[in-house]
Amino acid sequence: MRKMRCEICFDEFLCLAPFPCWCSTVHISDEKRTSLKSLAEDCVCPSCLRG
């Protein structure tokens, strides 16, 4: 488990990797995935991933 800071909104959140993390259950479009990759190099918070 890692304490992370979202590169988009700067909120803190927990990343559970390498265990099954909350983000593995979020389904996002290829377009959204590409957009997020252009904004962040690492994990993003639940709000930014879903929003």
N, CA, C and O atoms as a DFTB+ gen file, in Angstrom:
204 C
 N C O
     1  1       0.857      -1.166       0.000
     2  2       0.000       0.000       0.000
     3  2       0.909       1.236       0.000
     4  3       1.908       1.296       0.717
     5  1       0.531       2.217      -0.826
     6  2       1.298       3.461      -0.893
     7  2       0.368       4.651      -0.727
     8  3      -0.737       4.669      -1.270
     9  1       0.819       5.635       0.021
    10  2       0.098       6.896       0.114
    11  2       0.530       7.721      -1.097
    12  3       1.719       7.963      -1.302
    13  1      -0.437       8.146      -1.887
    14  2      -0.144       8.845      -3.140
    15  2      -0.770      10.233      -3.126
    16  3      -1.677      10.517      -2.344
    17  1      -0.271      11.081      -4.000
    18  2      -0.883      12.386      -4.236
    19  2      -1.229      12.421      -5.724
    20  3      -0.361      12.224      -6.575
    21  1      -2.479      12.667      -6.024
    22  2      -2.959      12.700      -7.399
    23  2      -2.237      13.809      -8.167
    24  3      -2.141      14.940      -7.691
    25  1      -1.737      13.481      -9.342
    26  2      -1.023      14.452     -10.165
    27  2      -1.968      15.443     -10.845
    28  3      -1.520      16.437     -11.416
    29  1      -3.254      15.177     -10.785
    30  2      -4.217      16.070     -11.437
    31  2      -4.802      17.061     -10.432
    32  3      -4.743      18.271     -10.655
    33  1      -5.369      16.563      -9.325
    34  2      -6.030      17.452      -8.357
    35  2      -5.235      17.625      -7.058
    36  3      -5.583      18.461      -6.224
    37  1      -4.178      16.841      -6.887
    38  2      -3.279      16.899      -5.726
    39  2      -3.888      16.371      -4.425
    40  3      -3.310      16.574      -3.357
    41  1      -5.046      15.697      -4.488
    42  2      -5.616      15.046      -3.306
    43  2      -4.779      13.817      -2.952
    44  3      -4.178      13.195      -3.828
    45  1      -4.745      13.472      -1.663
    46  2      -4.071      12.255      -1.230
    47  2      -5.041      11.079      -1.292
    48  3      -6.241      11.232      -1.061
    49  1      -4.497       9.897      -1.610
    50  2      -5.299       8.677      -1.655
    51  2      -4.370       7.491      -1.459
    52  3      -3.149       7.644      -1.501
    53  1      -4.940       6.307      -1.245
    54  2      -4.142       5.102      -1.062
    55  2      -4.160       4.252      -2.319
    56  3      -5.212       3.991      -2.902
    57  1      -2.974       3.830      -2.720
    58  2      -2.823       2.885      -3.828
    59  2      -2.512       1.532      -3.196
    60  3      -1.574       1.425      -2.406
    61  1      -3.271       0.515      -3.526
    62  2      -3.105      -0.803      -2.913
    63  2      -2.220      -1.738      -3.724
    64  3      -2.028      -2.889      -3.329
    65  1      -1.675      -1.276      -4.847
    66  2      -0.807      -2.108      -5.678
    67  2       0.366      -2.604      -4.844
    68  3       0.869      -1.858      -4.004
    69  1       0.811      -3.816      -5.042
    70  2       0.525      -4.746      -6.123
    71  2      -0.682      -5.640      -5.874
    72  3      -0.985      -6.505      -6.696
    73  1      -1.374      -5.449      -4.760
    74  2      -2.590      -6.218      -4.510
    75  2      -3.702      -5.681      -5.405
    76  3      -3.572      -4.585      -5.950
    77  1      -4.780      -6.422      -5.565
    78  2      -5.881      -5.860      -6.357
    79  2      -6.329      -4.526      -5.752
    80  3      -6.847      -4.479      -4.636
    81  1      -6.129      -3.484      -6.483
    82  2      -6.441      -2.135      -6.021
    83  2      -7.828      -1.723      -6.504
    84  3      -8.370      -2.314      -7.439
    85  1      -8.392      -0.716      -5.867
    86  2      -9.704      -0.185      -6.246
    87  2      -9.732       0.195      -7.726
    88  3     -10.770       0.070      -8.375
    89  1      -8.603       0.658      -8.264
    90  2      -8.589       1.137      -9.650
    91  2      -8.771       0.007     -10.665
    92  3      -9.170       0.258     -11.802
    93  1      -8.484      -1.225     -10.265
    94  2      -8.626      -2.342     -11.202
    95  2     -10.086      -2.666     -11.500
    96  3     -10.370      -3.412     -12.437
    97  1     -11.015      -2.120     -10.720
    98  2     -12.437      -2.376     -10.953
    99  2     -13.132      -1.229     -11.683
   100  3     -14.325      -1.307     -11.976
   101  1     -12.382      -0.162     -11.975
   102  2     -12.957       1.001     -12.658
   103  2     -12.764       0.828     -14.158
   104  3     -11.639       0.673     -14.634
   105  1     -13.863       0.857     -14.896
   106  2     -13.796       0.724     -16.350
   107  2     -13.849       2.110     -16.975
   108  3     -14.787       2.874     -16.749
   109  1     -12.815       2.423     -17.772
   110  2     -12.776       3.718     -18.448
   111  2     -12.550       3.494     -19.935
   112  3     -11.984       2.481     -20.346
   113  1     -12.992       4.437     -20.719
   114  2     -12.851       4.327     -22.169
   115  2     -11.390       4.512     -22.574
   116  3     -10.587       5.057     -21.815
   117  1     -11.060       4.053     -23.774
   118  2      -9.713       4.250     -24.297
   119  2      -9.393       5.734     -24.415
   120  3      -8.260       6.153     -24.175
   121  1     -10.389       6.522     -24.785
   122  2     -10.204       7.966     -24.913
   123  2      -9.847       8.589     -23.560
   124  3      -8.940       9.416     -23.473
   125  1     -10.558       8.193     -22.518
   126  2     -10.294       8.705     -21.171
   127  2      -8.912       8.263     -20.701
   128  3      -8.182       9.045     -20.091
   129  1      -8.554       7.018     -20.982
   130  2      -7.243       6.491     -20.592
   131  2      -6.123       7.296     -21.255
   132  3      -5.135       7.641     -20.606
   133  1      -6.275       7.589     -22.531
   134  2      -5.286       8.386     -23.254
   135  2      -5.181       9.782     -22.664
   136  3      -4.083      10.315     -22.499
   137  1      -6.319      10.369     -22.349
   138  2      -6.341      11.702     -21.751
   139  2      -5.621      11.706     -20.403
   140  3      -4.826      12.605     -20.129
   141  1      -5.892      10.713     -19.565
   142  2      -5.248      10.636     -18.253
   143  2      -3.742      10.441     -18.376
   144  3      -2.975      11.016     -17.604
   145  1      -3.314       9.630     -19.348
   146  2      -1.883       9.402     -19.546
   147  2      -1.159      10.677     -19.943
   148  3       0.024      10.840     -19.643
   149  1      -1.857      11.581     -20.613
   150  2      -1.225      12.844     -20.999
   151  2      -1.140      13.815     -19.818
   152  3      -0.361      14.768     -19.851
   153  1      -1.938      13.574     -18.776
   154  2      -1.969      14.462     -17.610
   155  2      -1.158      13.947     -16.422
   156  3      -0.706      14.735     -15.592
   157  1      -0.975      12.642     -16.339
   158  2      -0.322      12.062     -15.164
   159  2       0.560      10.888     -15.566
   160  3       0.220      10.115     -16.461
   161  1       1.698      10.769     -14.889
   162  2       2.619       9.663     -15.156
   163  2       2.409       8.491     -14.205
   164  3       2.899       7.390     -14.456
   165  1       1.680       8.724     -13.112
   166  2       1.476       7.688     -12.100
   167  2      -0.019       7.594     -11.793
   168  3      -0.845       8.091     -12.559
   169  1      -0.358       6.971     -10.699
   170  2      -1.753       6.797     -10.308
   171  2      -2.470       8.132     -10.120
   172  3      -1.856       9.144      -9.782
   173  1      -3.767       8.108     -10.344
   174  2      -4.609       9.270     -10.054
   175  2      -5.679       8.841      -9.051
   176  3      -5.960       7.652      -8.902
   177  1      -6.263       9.808      -8.377
   178  2      -7.241       9.516      -7.324
   179  2      -8.553       8.975      -7.909
   180  3      -8.796       9.097      -9.109
   181  1      -9.388       8.383      -7.062
   182  2     -10.665       7.848      -7.534
   183  2     -11.532       8.885      -8.241
   184  3     -12.153       8.579      -9.258
   185  1     -11.581      10.101      -7.719
   186  2     -12.424      11.138      -8.335
   187  2     -11.962      11.471      -9.744
   188  3     -12.781      11.580     -10.657
   189  1     -10.666      11.633      -9.929
   190  2     -10.149      11.981     -11.257
   191  2     -10.260      10.801     -12.221
   192  3     -10.504      10.992     -13.413
   193  1     -10.083       9.594     -11.712
   194  2     -10.197       8.426     -12.582
   195  2     -11.628       8.245     -13.067
   196  3     -11.854       7.912     -14.230
   197  1     -12.584       8.462     -12.191
   198  2     -13.992       8.275     -12.567
   199  2     -14.576       9.492     -13.273
   200  3     -15.501       9.373     -14.076
   201  1     -14.021      10.668     -12.964
   202  2     -14.585      11.922     -13.476
   203  2     -14.139      12.234     -14.829
   204  3     -14.532      13.258     -15.388
